[in-house]
Structures are given as C-alpha cells and as structure tokens.
C-alpha cells in the first residue's frame, strides 16, 4: 500500500508540475509585449523563437 501510495503521489506531482509549467509559460508569454523584448535580455531569444 505504501509503495502504491508513493507512486501515485509522484505521478500526481509530475502532472501538476507539467500543468503549472505550461500555465506559467502561457501567462508570461501573454504578459510580455513585443516591444519589451530588449528589456528581457536572456529571455529574448525564446520569445523571438516562439513568435516566429
């Protein structure tokens, strides 16, 4: 029972992490307008790649 419970907990945390990661990516992509690309420095390449 304990091993099954641990496995289910890890599985749930994995799904939760993936969901939150995708949600944060979507939110931060919406919050950053194109004219602020220069301000973001290291993130500039990622946003430019996603917009193209």
Beta strands, then each sheet from edge to edge (+ up, - down):
end
